[in-house]
Amino acid sequence: MTFVVTDNCQKCRFTDCVSVCPVDCFYGDAGQLYINPDECIDCGACEPECPVEAIKEESDLPAEQEQWIQINAEKSQHCENIVQKQDPLPTAEARKAELGF
């Protein structure tokens, strides 16, 4: 199993998760982060760091979010490897509030 970034990351792109990842398996585009499933070692360090609960263990994804497994696999192949904490998107706090966090 691996961990997956879901749509809660959209418009946020908090990178607290990146700073605790021991294998640098996070990738990102202008809108959000993704986890490369071939690089993730399933340590779980990232999951509690996300302030909007965007990271889920693959086996815990509800059926309506299972598409994120494939999205992470595909997007992580083409996006920049994010290895250091960065500023969140300007829309992050509004998105966080919208999600109820």
Backbone as XML, in Angstrom:
<?xml version="1.0"?>
<chain id="A" units="angstrom">
  <residue number="1" name="MET">
    <atom name="N" x="0.836" y="-1.192" z="0.000"/>
    <atom name="CA" x="0.000" y="0.000" z="0.000"/>
    <atom name="C" x="0.873" y="1.244" z="0.000"/>
  </residue>
  <residue number="2" name="THR">
    <atom name="N" x="0.267" y="2.313" z="-0.397"/>
    <atom name="CA" x="0.947" y="3.597" z="-0.428"/>
    <atom name="C" x="-0.018" y="4.669" z="0.060"/>
  </residue>
  <residue number="3" name="PHE">
    <atom name="N" x="0.488" y="5.845" z="0.243"/>
    <atom name="CA" x="-0.354" y="6.971" z="0.603"/>
    <atom name="C" x="-0.670" y="7.778" z="-0.648"/>
  </residue>
  <residue number="4" name="VAL">
    <atom name="N" x="-1.798" y="8.484" z="-0.624"/>
    <atom name="CA" x="-2.325" y="9.183" z="-1.785"/>
    <atom name="C" x="-2.750" y="10.584" z="-1.368"/>
  </residue>
  <residue number="5" name="VAL">
    <atom name="N" x="-2.442" y="11.564" z="-2.198"/>
    <atom name="CA" x="-2.929" y="12.925" z="-1.978"/>
    <atom name="C" x="-4.251" y="13.064" z="-2.722"/>
  </residue>
  <residue number="6" name="THR">
    <atom name="N" x="-5.263" y="13.558" z="-2.032"/>
    <atom name="CA" x="-6.599" y="13.693" z="-2.620"/>
    <atom name="C" x="-6.913" y="15.158" z="-2.940"/>
  </residue>
  <residue number="7" name="ASP">
    <atom name="N" x="-8.132" y="15.380" z="-3.373"/>
    <atom name="CA" x="-8.554" y="16.713" z="-3.810"/>
    <atom name="C" x="-8.591" y="17.755" z="-2.707"/>
  </residue>
  <residue number="8" name="ASN">
    <atom name="N" x="-8.504" y="17.375" z="-1.449"/>
    <atom name="CA" x="-8.428" y="18.399" z="-0.394"/>
    <atom name="C" x="-7.189" y="19.267" z="-0.550"/>
  </residue>
  <residue number="9" name="CYS">
    <atom name="N" x="-6.182" y="18.765" z="-1.244"/>
    <atom name="CA" x="-4.948" y="19.530" z="-1.451"/>
    <atom name="C" x="-5.127" y="20.650" z="-2.486"/>
  </residue>
  <residue number="10" name="GLN">
    <atom name="N" x="-6.118" y="20.515" z="-3.344"/>
    <atom name="CA" x="-6.347" y="21.515" z="-4.387"/>
    <atom name="C" x="-6.611" y="22.880" z="-3.762"/>
  </residue>
  <residue number="11" name="LYS">
    <atom name="N" x="-5.964" y="23.878" z="-4.315"/>
    <atom name="CA" x="-6.057" y="25.269" z="-3.875"/>
    <atom name="C" x="-5.377" y="25.514" z="-2.531"/>
  </residue>
  <residue number="12" name="CYS">
    <atom name="N" x="-4.683" y="24.509" z="-2.001"/>
    <atom name="CA" x="-3.967" y="24.650" z="-0.724"/>
    <atom name="C" x="-2.471" y="24.523" z="-0.944"/>
  </residue>
  <residue number="13" name="ARG">
    <atom name="N" x="-2.081" y="23.325" z="-1.256"/>
    <atom name="CA" x="-0.680" y="22.943" z="-1.439"/>
    <atom name="C" x="0.171" y="23.284" z="-0.224"/>
  </residue>
  <residue number="14" name="PHE">
    <atom name="N" x="-0.355" y="22.911" z="0.935"/>
    <atom name="CA" x="0.466" y="22.970" z="2.138"/>
    <atom name="C" x="1.564" y="21.918" z="1.963"/>
  </residue>
  <residue number="15" name="THR">
    <atom name="N" x="2.753" y="22.218" z="2.379"/>
    <atom name="CA" x="3.854" y="21.276" z="2.168"/>
    <atom name="C" x="4.464" y="20.793" z="3.490"/>
  </residue>
  <residue number="16" name="ASP">
    <atom name="N" x="3.690" y="20.821" z="4.544"/>
    <atom name="CA" x="4.151" y="20.305" z="5.835"/>
    <atom name="C" x="4.562" y="18.839" z="5.691"/>
  </residue>
  <residue number="17" name="CYS">
    <atom name="N" x="3.846" y="18.109" z="4.857"/>
    <atom name="CA" x="4.095" y="16.683" z="4.615"/>
    <atom name="C" x="5.477" y="16.438" z="4.015"/>
  </residue>
  <residue number="18" name="VAL">
    <atom name="N" x="5.902" y="17.330" z="3.163"/>
    <atom name="CA" x="7.182" y="17.183" z="2.478"/>
    <atom name="C" x="8.342" y="17.174" z="3.467"/>
  </residue>
  <residue number="19" name="SER">
    <atom name="N" x="8.238" y="18.001" z="4.482"/>
    <atom name="CA" x="9.348" y="18.140" z="5.432"/>
    <atom name="C" x="9.567" y="16.901" z="6.297"/>
  </residue>
  <residue number="20" name="VAL">
    <atom name="N" x="8.591" y="16.005" z="6.371"/>
    <atom name="CA" x="8.748" y="14.788" z="7.174"/>
    <atom name="C" x="8.943" y="13.528" z="6.331"/>
  </residue>
  <residue number="21" name="CYS">
    <atom name="N" x="8.889" y="13.661" z="5.038"/>
    <atom name="CA" x="9.013" y="12.489" z="4.151"/>
    <atom name="C" x="10.478" y="12.046" z="4.065"/>
  </residue>
  <residue number="22" name="PRO">
    <atom name="N" x="10.773" y="10.802" z="4.477"/>
    <atom name="CA" x="12.163" y="10.340" z="4.463"/>
    <atom name="C" x="12.687" y="9.950" z="3.077"/>
  </residue>
  <residue number="23" name="VAL">
    <atom name="N" x="11.791" y="9.843" z="2.091"/>
    <atom name="CA" x="12.228" y="9.388" z="0.766"/>
    <atom name="C" x="11.942" y="10.383" z="-0.359"/>
  </residue>
  <residue number="24" name="ASP">
    <atom name="N" x="11.500" y="11.588" z="-0.035"/>
    <atom name="CA" x="11.252" y="12.637" z="-1.038"/>
    <atom name="C" x="10.344" y="12.163" z="-2.169"/>
  </residue>
  <residue number="25" name="CYS">
    <atom name="N" x="9.200" y="11.589" z="-1.813"/>
    <atom name="CA" x="8.294" y="11.047" z="-2.835"/>
    <atom name="C" x="7.165" y="11.993" z="-3.216"/>
  </residue>
  <residue number="26" name="PHE">
    <atom name="N" x="7.258" y="13.268" z="-2.811"/>
    <atom name="CA" x="6.222" y="14.245" z="-3.151"/>
    <atom name="C" x="6.596" y="15.019" z="-4.410"/>
  </residue>
  <residue number="27" name="TYR">
    <atom name="N" x="5.589" y="15.224" z="-5.252"/>
    <atom name="CA" x="5.734" y="15.971" z="-6.496"/>
    <atom name="C" x="4.594" y="16.966" z="-6.550"/>
  </residue>
  <residue number="28" name="GLY">
    <atom name="N" x="4.788" y="18.070" z="-7.256"/>
    <atom name="CA" x="3.738" y="19.068" z="-7.284"/>
    <atom name="C" x="3.659" y="19.828" z="-8.575"/>
  </residue>
  <residue number="29" name="ASP">
    <atom name="N" x="2.453" y="20.316" z="-8.841"/>
    <atom name="CA" x="2.233" y="21.242" z="-9.943"/>
    <atom name="C" x="1.704" y="22.538" z="-9.328"/>
  </residue>
  <residue number="30" name="ALA">
    <atom name="N" x="1.167" y="23.413" z="-10.126"/>
    <atom name="CA" x="0.716" y="24.711" z="-9.624"/>
    <atom name="C" x="-0.469" y="24.599" z="-8.673"/>
  </residue>
  <residue number="31" name="GLY">
    <atom name="N" x="-1.180" y="23.478" z="-8.698"/>
    <atom name="CA" x="-2.397" y="23.363" z="-7.908"/>
    <atom name="C" x="-2.338" y="22.500" z="-6.673"/>
  </residue>
  <residue number="32" name="GLN">
    <atom name="N" x="-1.488" y="21.462" z="-6.691"/>
    <atom name="CA" x="-1.456" y="20.563" z="-5.549"/>
    <atom name="C" x="-0.245" y="19.647" z="-5.574"/>
  </residue>
  <residue number="33" name="LEU">
    <atom name="N" x="-0.146" y="18.786" z="-4.560"/>
    <atom name="CA" x="0.928" y="17.805" z="-4.452"/>
    <atom name="C" x="0.417" y="16.419" z="-4.838"/>
  </residue>
  <residue number="34" name="TYR">
    <atom name="N" x="1.357" y="15.529" z="-5.143"/>
    <atom name="CA" x="1.064" y="14.137" z="-5.472"/>
    <atom name="C" x="2.154" y="13.272" z="-4.852"/>
  </residue>
  <residue number="35" name="ILE">
    <atom name="N" x="1.839" y="12.022" z="-4.575"/>
    <atom name="CA" x="2.812" y="11.071" z="-4.045"/>
    <atom name="C" x="3.125" y="10.043" z="-5.124"/>
  </residue>
  <residue number="36" name="ASN">
    <atom name="N" x="4.415" y="9.818" z="-5.351"/>
    <atom name="CA" x="4.828" y="8.782" z="-6.295"/>
    <atom name="C" x="4.710" y="7.430" z="-5.582"/>
  </residue>
  <residue number="37" name="PRO">
    <atom name="N" x="3.801" y="6.551" z="-6.046"/>
    <atom name="CA" x="3.583" y="5.284" z="-5.348"/>
    <atom name="C" x="4.771" y="4.332" z="-5.409"/>
  </residue>
  <residue number="38" name="ASP">
    <atom name="N" x="5.637" y="4.499" z="-6.390"/>
    <atom name="CA" x="6.821" y="3.646" z="-6.499"/>
    <atom name="C" x="7.911" y="4.064" z="-5.523"/>
  </residue>
  <residue number="39" name="GLU">
    <atom name="N" x="7.830" y="5.284" z="-5.016"/>
    <atom name="CA" x="8.838" y="5.799" z="-4.089"/>
    <atom name="C" x="8.363" y="5.800" z="-2.644"/>
  </residue>
  <residue number="40" name="CYS">
    <atom name="N" x="7.055" y="5.860" z="-2.423"/>
    <atom name="CA" x="6.497" y="5.893" z="-1.066"/>
    <atom name="C" x="6.809" y="4.580" z="-0.355"/>
  </residue>
  <residue number="41" name="ILE">
    <atom name="N" x="7.292" y="4.692" z="0.878"/>
    <atom name="CA" x="7.618" y="3.495" z="1.660"/>
    <atom name="C" x="6.541" y="3.198" z="2.703"/>
  </residue>
  <residue number="42" name="ASP">
    <atom name="N" x="5.417" y="3.866" z="2.605"/>
    <atom name="CA" x="4.270" y="3.603" z="3.462"/>
    <atom name="C" x="4.588" y="3.812" z="4.943"/>
  </residue>
  <residue number="43" name="CYS">
    <atom name="N" x="5.402" y="4.806" z="5.242"/>
    <atom name="CA" x="5.772" y="5.049" z="6.639"/>
    <atom name="C" x="4.665" y="5.779" z="7.401"/>
  </residue>
  <residue number="44" name="GLY">
    <atom name="N" x="3.838" y="6.543" z="6.681"/>
    <atom name="CA" x="2.734" y="7.247" z="7.314"/>
    <atom name="C" x="3.085" y="8.559" z="7.990"/>
  </residue>
  <residue number="45" name="ALA">
    <atom name="N" x="4.328" y="8.988" z="7.897"/>
    <atom name="CA" x="4.740" y="10.229" z="8.564"/>
    <atom name="C" x="4.002" y="11.447" z="8.019"/>
  </residue>
  <residue number="46" name="CYS">
    <atom name="N" x="3.648" y="11.421" z="6.760"/>
    <atom name="CA" x="3.035" y="12.582" z="6.111"/>
    <atom name="C" x="1.578" y="12.803" z="6.491"/>
  </residue>
  <residue number="47" name="GLU">
    <atom name="N" x="0.852" y="11.745" z="6.698"/>
    <atom name="CA" x="-0.594" y="11.842" z="6.886"/>
    <atom name="C" x="-1.008" y="12.802" z="8.003"/>
  </residue>
  <residue number="48" name="PRO">
    <atom name="N" x="-0.453" y="12.691" z="9.206"/>
    <atom name="CA" x="-0.898" y="13.603" z="10.269"/>
    <atom name="C" x="-0.401" y="15.041" z="10.105"/>
  </residue>
  <residue number="49" name="GLU">
    <atom name="N" x="0.533" y="15.273" z="9.206"/>
    <atom name="CA" x="1.076" y="16.621" z="9.004"/>
    <atom name="C" x="0.188" y="17.504" z="8.146"/>
  </residue>
  <residue number="50" name="CYS">
    <atom name="N" x="-0.696" y="16.920" z="7.371"/>
    <atom name="CA" x="-1.528" y="17.706" z="6.455"/>
    <atom name="C" x="-2.644" y="18.413" z="7.218"/>
  </residue>
  <residue number="51" name="PRO">
    <atom name="N" x="-2.668" y="19.755" z="7.170"/>
    <atom name="CA" x="-3.682" y="20.495" z="7.917"/>
    <atom name="C" x="-5.088" y="20.411" z="7.323"/>
  </residue>
  <residue number="52" name="VAL">
    <atom name="N" x="-5.234" y="19.821" z="6.131"/>
    <atom name="CA" x="-6.559" y="19.683" z="5.511"/>
    <atom name="C" x="-6.912" y="18.228" z="5.234"/>
  </residue>
  <residue number="53" name="GLU">
    <atom name="N" x="-6.178" y="17.312" z="5.862"/>
    <atom name="CA" x="-6.437" y="15.875" z="5.746"/>
    <atom name="C" x="-6.557" y="15.410" z="4.290"/>
  </residue>
  <residue number="54" name="ALA">
    <atom name="N" x="-5.640" y="15.893" z="3.464"/>
    <atom name="CA" x="-5.644" y="15.525" z="2.045"/>
    <atom name="C" x="-4.953" y="14.194" z="1.776"/>
  </residue>
  <residue number="55" name="ILE">
    <atom name="N" x="-4.174" y="13.710" z="2.731"/>
    <atom name="CA" x="-3.396" y="12.488" z="2.516"/>
    <atom name="C" x="-4.092" y="11.314" z="3.191"/>
  </residue>
  <residue number="56" name="LYS">
    <atom name="N" x="-4.308" y="10.269" z="2.405"/>
    <atom name="CA" x="-4.974" y="9.064" z="2.903"/>
    <atom name="C" x="-4.173" y="7.839" z="2.506"/>
  </residue>
  <residue number="57" name="GLU">
    <atom name="N" x="-4.258" y="6.806" z="3.326"/>
    <atom name="CA" x="-3.681" y="5.531" z="2.935"/>
    <atom name="C" x="-4.561" y="4.956" z="1.832"/>
  </residue>
  <residue number="58" name="GLU">
    <atom name="N" x="-3.933" y="4.422" z="0.822"/>
    <atom name="CA" x="-4.655" y="3.906" z="-0.343"/>
    <atom name="C" x="-5.815" y="2.988" z="0.059"/>
  </residue>
  <residue number="59" name="SER">
    <atom name="N" x="-5.585" y="2.116" z="1.005"/>
    <atom name="CA" x="-6.624" y="1.158" z="1.412"/>
    <atom name="C" x="-7.774" y="1.820" z="2.176"/>
  </residue>
  <residue number="60" name="ASP">
    <atom name="N" x="-7.586" y="3.049" z="2.634"/>
    <atom name="CA" x="-8.629" y="3.765" z="3.377"/>
    <atom name="C" x="-9.432" y="4.742" z="2.523"/>
  </residue>
  <residue number="61" name="LEU">
    <atom name="N" x="-9.125" y="4.812" z="1.241"/>
    <atom name="CA" x="-9.842" y="5.740" z="0.372"/>
    <atom name="C" x="-11.283" y="5.287" z="0.173"/>
  </residue>
  <residue number="62" name="PRO">
    <atom name="N" x="-12.237" y="6.202" z="0.328"/>
    <atom name="CA" x="-13.611" y="5.846" z="-0.022"/>
    <atom name="C" x="-13.714" y="5.657" z="-1.538"/>
  </residue>
  <residue number="63" name="ALA">
    <atom name="N" x="-14.683" y="4.908" z="-1.984"/>
    <atom name="CA" x="-14.838" y="4.581" z="-3.404"/>
    <atom name="C" x="-14.826" y="5.818" z="-4.289"/>
  </residue>
  <residue number="64" name="GLU">
    <atom name="N" x="-15.440" y="6.900" z="-3.830"/>
    <atom name="CA" x="-15.513" y="8.115" z="-4.660"/>
    <atom name="C" x="-14.183" y="8.838" z="-4.789"/>
  </residue>
  <residue number="65" name="GLN">
    <atom name="N" x="-13.153" y="8.395" z="-4.063"/>
    <atom name="CA" x="-11.832" y="9.018" z="-4.176"/>
    <atom name="C" x="-10.773" y="8.073" z="-4.758"/>
  </residue>
  <residue number="66" name="GLU">
    <atom name="N" x="-11.157" y="6.892" z="-5.146"/>
    <atom name="CA" x="-10.182" y="5.918" z="-5.645"/>
    <atom name="C" x="-9.452" y="6.373" z="-6.910"/>
  </residue>
  <residue number="67" name="GLN">
    <atom name="N" x="-10.044" y="7.289" z="-7.669"/>
    <atom name="CA" x="-9.376" y="7.799" z="-8.863"/>
    <atom name="C" x="-8.066" y="8.492" z="-8.532"/>
  </residue>
  <residue number="68" name="TRP">
    <atom name="N" x="-7.914" y="8.936" z="-7.261"/>
    <atom name="CA" x="-6.702" y="9.632" z="-6.851"/>
    <atom name="C" x="-5.477" y="8.722" z="-6.819"/>
  </residue>
  <residue number="69" name="ILE">
    <atom name="N" x="-5.679" y="7.429" z="-6.756"/>
    <atom name="CA" x="-4.559" y="6.490" z="-6.834"/>
    <atom name="C" x="-3.881" y="6.641" z="-8.189"/>
  </residue>
  <residue number="70" name="GLN">
    <atom name="N" x="-4.658" y="6.600" z="-9.246"/>
    <atom name="CA" x="-4.121" y="6.732" z="-10.600"/>
    <atom name="C" x="-3.629" y="8.154" z="-10.877"/>
  </residue>
  <residue number="71" name="ILE">
    <atom name="N" x="-4.349" y="9.142" z="-10.391"/>
    <atom name="CA" x="-3.938" y="10.530" z="-10.598"/>
    <atom name="C" x="-2.559" y="10.774" z="-9.984"/>
  </residue>
  <residue number="72" name="ASN">
    <atom name="N" x="-2.341" y="10.305" z="-8.753"/>
    <atom name="CA" x="-1.035" y="10.467" z="-8.109"/>
    <atom name="C" x="0.050" y="9.761" z="-8.899"/>
  </residue>
  <residue number="73" name="ALA">
    <atom name="N" x="-0.228" y="8.540" z="-9.340"/>
    <atom name="CA" x="0.760" y="7.765" z="-10.104"/>
    <atom name="C" x="1.147" y="8.487" z="-11.389"/>
  </residue>
  <residue number="74" name="GLU">
    <atom name="N" x="0.174" y="9.020" z="-12.095"/>
    <atom name="CA" x="0.439" y="9.701" z="-13.368"/>
    <atom name="C" x="1.096" y="11.058" z="-13.164"/>
  </residue>
  <residue number="75" name="LYS">
    <atom name="N" x="0.513" y="11.886" z="-12.311"/>
    <atom name="CA" x="1.019" y="13.253" z="-12.130"/>
    <atom name="C" x="2.426" y="13.273" z="-11.545"/>
  </residue>
  <residue number="76" name="SER">
    <atom name="N" x="2.729" y="12.345" z="-10.643"/>
    <atom name="CA" x="4.054" y="12.345" z="-10.021"/>
    <atom name="C" x="5.161" y="12.042" z="-11.029"/>
  </residue>
  <residue number="77" name="GLN">
    <atom name="N" x="4.806" y="11.463" z="-12.159"/>
    <atom name="CA" x="5.793" y="11.177" z="-13.199"/>
    <atom name="C" x="6.191" y="12.422" z="-13.990"/>
  </residue>
  <residue number="78" name="HIS">
    <atom name="N" x="5.347" y="13.461" z="-13.938"/>
    <atom name="CA" x="5.551" y="14.623" z="-14.796"/>
    <atom name="C" x="5.725" y="15.940" z="-14.044"/>
  </residue>
  <residue number="79" name="CYS">
    <atom name="N" x="5.637" y="15.890" z="-12.737"/>
    <atom name="CA" x="5.724" y="17.119" z="-11.947"/>
    <atom name="C" x="7.082" y="17.238" z="-11.261"/>
  </residue>
  <residue number="80" name="GLU">
    <atom name="N" x="7.332" y="18.419" z="-10.760"/>
    <atom name="CA" x="8.578" y="18.719" z="-10.042"/>
    <atom name="C" x="8.618" y="17.998" z="-8.699"/>
  </residue>
  <residue number="81" name="ASN">
    <atom name="N" x="9.751" y="17.415" z="-8.377"/>
    <atom name="CA" x="9.958" y="16.783" z="-7.070"/>
    <atom name="C" x="10.073" y="17.895" z="-6.020"/>
  </residue>
  <residue number="82" name="ILE">
    <atom name="N" x="9.201" y="17.860" z="-5.034"/>
    <atom name="CA" x="9.186" y="18.869" z="-3.973"/>
    <atom name="C" x="9.851" y="18.246" z="-2.744"/>
  </residue>
  <residue number="83" name="VAL">
    <atom name="N" x="11.009" y="18.771" z="-2.359"/>
    <atom name="CA" x="11.774" y="18.162" z="-1.273"/>
    <atom name="C" x="11.945" y="19.075" z="-0.057"/>
  </residue>
  <residue number="84" name="GLN">
    <atom name="N" x="11.463" y="20.312" z="-0.152"/>
    <atom name="CA" x="11.540" y="21.246" z="0.967"/>
    <atom name="C" x="10.202" y="21.941" z="1.134"/>
  </residue>
  <residue number="85" name="LYS">
    <atom name="N" x="9.907" y="22.310" z="2.370"/>
    <atom name="CA" x="8.666" y="23.025" z="2.655"/>
    <atom name="C" x="8.647" y="24.347" z="1.887"/>
  </residue>
  <residue number="86" name="GLN">
    <atom name="N" x="7.497" y="24.642" z="1.320"/>
    <atom name="CA" x="7.295" y="25.875" z="0.561"/>
    <atom name="C" x="6.082" y="26.600" z="1.116"/>
  </residue>
  <residue number="87" name="ASP">
    <atom name="N" x="5.914" y="27.828" z="0.690"/>
    <atom name="CA" x="4.725" y="28.568" z="1.086"/>
    <atom name="C" x="3.499" y="27.932" z="0.440"/>
  </residue>
  <residue number="88" name="PRO">
    <atom name="N" x="2.381" y="27.878" z="1.162"/>
    <atom name="CA" x="1.155" y="27.370" z="0.553"/>
    <atom name="C" x="0.643" y="28.344" z="-0.500"/>
  </residue>
  <residue number="89" name="LEU">
    <atom name="N" x="-0.313" y="27.911" z="-1.267"/>
    <atom name="CA" x="-0.916" y="28.783" z="-2.273"/>
    <atom name="C" x="-1.628" y="29.957" z="-1.594"/>
  </residue>
  <residue number="90" name="PRO">
    <atom name="N" x="-1.764" y="31.080" z="-2.285"/>
    <atom name="CA" x="-2.470" y="32.228" z="-1.698"/>
    <atom name="C" x="-3.925" y="31.904" z="-1.315"/>
  </residue>
  <residue number="91" name="THR">
    <atom name="N" x="-4.498" y="30.895" z="-1.935"/>
    <atom name="CA" x="-5.883" y="30.494" z="-1.663"/>
    <atom name="C" x="-5.990" y="29.457" z="-0.541"/>
  </residue>
  <residue number="92" name="ALA">
    <atom name="N" x="-4.876" y="29.094" z="0.070"/>
    <atom name="CA" x="-4.838" y="27.988" z="1.027"/>
    <atom name="C" x="-5.716" y="28.214" z="2.259"/>
  </residue>
  <residue number="93" name="GLU">
    <atom name="N" x="-5.634" y="29.356" z="2.872"/>
    <atom name="CA" x="-6.402" y="29.577" z="4.094"/>
    <atom name="C" x="-7.897" y="29.596" z="3.810"/>
  </residue>
  <residue number="94" name="ALA">
    <atom name="N" x="-8.303" y="30.180" z="2.684"/>
    <atom name="CA" x="-9.715" y="30.188" z="2.319"/>
    <atom name="C" x="-10.194" y="28.765" z="2.028"/>
  </residue>
  <residue number="95" name="ARG">
    <atom name="N" x="-9.373" y="27.981" z="1.351"/>
    <atom name="CA" x="-9.729" y="26.579" z="1.047"/>
    <atom name="C" x="-9.791" y="25.768" z="2.340"/>
  </residue>
  <residue number="96" name="LYS">
    <atom name="N" x="-8.873" y="26.002" z="3.240"/>
    <atom name="CA" x="-8.861" y="25.305" z="4.524"/>
    <atom name="C" x="-10.181" y="25.580" z="5.272"/>
  </residue>
  <residue number="97" name="ALA">
    <atom name="N" x="-10.587" y="26.831" z="5.296"/>
    <atom name="CA" x="-11.848" y="27.202" z="5.957"/>
    <atom name="C" x="-13.046" y="26.574" z="5.240"/>
  </residue>
  <residue number="98" name="GLU">
    <atom name="N" x="-13.002" y="26.579" z="3.917"/>
    <atom name="CA" x="-14.077" y="25.962" z="3.118"/>
    <atom name="C" x="-14.229" y="24.480" z="3.447"/>
  </residue>
  <residue number="99" name="LEU">
    <atom name="N" x="-13.104" y="23.816" z="3.694"/>
    <atom name="CA" x="-13.126" y="22.392" z="4.024"/>
    <atom name="C" x="-13.485" y="22.128" z="5.490"/>
  </residue>
  <residue number="100" name="GLY">
    <atom name="N" x="-13.553" y="23.197" z="6.292"/>
    <atom name="CA" x="-13.952" y="23.060" z="7.685"/>
    <atom name="C" x="-12.826" y="22.785" z="8.664"/>
  </residue>
  <residue number="101" name="PHE">
    <atom name="N" x="-11.602" y="23.190" z="8.295"/>
    <atom name="CA" x="-10.454" y="22.984" z="9.184"/>
    <atom name="C" x="-9.971" y="24.291" z="9.771"/>
  </residue>
</chain>
